[in-house]
Amino acid sequence: MARYLLAGAAGFIAARVAELLMADSHTIVGIDNLNHAYDVRMKEYRLERLRQQPGFAFHRLDIADKDSVLSLAADGPYDAVINLAARAGVRASLEDPWEYLATNTTGTLNLLELCRWNEIKKFVLASTSSIYGADAPLPTPETADSSQPLQPYAASKKGAEAMCHAYHYLFDIDVTVVRYFTVYGPAGRPDMSMFRFAKWIAEGQPVLVNGDGEQTRGFTYVDDIARGTILALKPVGYEIVNLGGHEQIAINALVALLEEMLGKKAQVEYGPFHKADMAANWADVSKAGELLGWEPRAPLREGIQKMVDWYLENREWAKDIATD
């Protein structure tokens, strides 16, 4: 069985990747700095679940700290590094772009250096659909232009992708870059629309929508994303692969669906469209099918119901989670 170094282990997607890998008897060395980019109680909840597994070890550290990352060699050897650690969020990146550069770009460099000096030949990097900018064709293929990112977040991820390519070329590290499209599911990020809308409706709070609510998203259930990330561990050379949902939904329609599932009427308040947001995203995932044998499975309605059920089951503490 394999041993993986998983960066960002307390994160939404990474925690599910760890659970699926350990279910197949692999072992995980998880690292995370448990920062306050969003309510840390959600990260602690995920981490506590992982700590209960015998195949999981954990180090609290920041991947932007080169010496701390290089010291992880002592816990090796590793069959691969899976870098799902990131400062995420397009709007928040406008407030502290330096933190995004440090974590997303410099942090990736540090992990690549760990691979370089310790003969770790496989690297998986989580990237983002935000990298495609404002005028991407829909559905968006990997060949669409990604040279004009619109926010520091997307720019920092573009830098990480470029650094991965350099280390692949120079040091023969096999790299798969997986670009995620709007992920949701149980214990999801509380700063993203799916969790926020569910909480706001359930608790009778105003539902804040930027723009007219007709912007669309290709939401992707977390288990589908986790499966794709694990499949990305196969040798590919250097490849960029979209992982995204097969069903689009407008924000207004999403609110209506959550109203139905929660049995409550939303108090929607519309505000100006945020310049850092994208009007639509929708992945062309044909390459993922051809290269990795992956396709999204979870129907959108079924996945949203699972997310709602999780919220209601954990409402006693989840209702206090901050959504900004």
Secondary structure, DSSP 4 states (H G I P E B T S, - for coil): --EEEEETTTSHHHHHHHHHHHHTT-EEEEEE---SSS-HHHHHHHHHHHHTSTTEEEEE--TT-HHHHHGGGGG---SEEEE------TTGGGT-HHHHIIIIIIHHHHHHHHHHHTT--EEEEEEEGGGG-SS--SSBPTTS--SS-SSHHHHHHHHHHHHHHHHHHHH--EEEEEEE--EE-TT--TTSHHHHHHHHHHTT-EEEEESSS--EE--EEHHHHHHHHHHTTS--SEEEEEE--S--EEHHHHHHHHHHHHT---EEEEEPPPTTS-SB--B--HHHHHHH-----S-HHHHHHHHHHHHHHTHHHHTTS---
